[in-house]
Amino acid sequence: MLCEDVPECVANSDHLNTSLEQYYYSVQITVEQDCESLNLTDINENAPFEIDCIYPNPFNPITNIKLNLDAPEKISISIFDLKGTLVEKIIDNKFLEAGSHHFIWNATSNSSGVYIVKTSNDKINHTQKIILTK
């Protein structure tokens, strides 16, 4: 099954293993999938925005989120824990001009663990996993 809501799928998975000491994760695939027809290059090339990078990752306690926009649009950036609970909204439906944008997440008040950064406009969601180590 392909998963649209990554934090929810991870939280409900019986086959997810994580270890912060080794920065290792694995997901067991129980049903073989035929993904030859899915061309990720085409999807990424046509995406109106993308996460350029999140650095450092792992981080303590501040990480930088770089986002590239091909056109002006309203963007939201949110942080979720692995259970899918909203931890913090970095920006909420804010209009941004085309180009590169830089945001900072200060996780001083959060506990060590794996978090999901979700960027979205009104049509597309991008997610990336980050690790807070204290």
Disulfide bonds with the S-S distance in Angstrom:
Cys3-Cys9 1.67
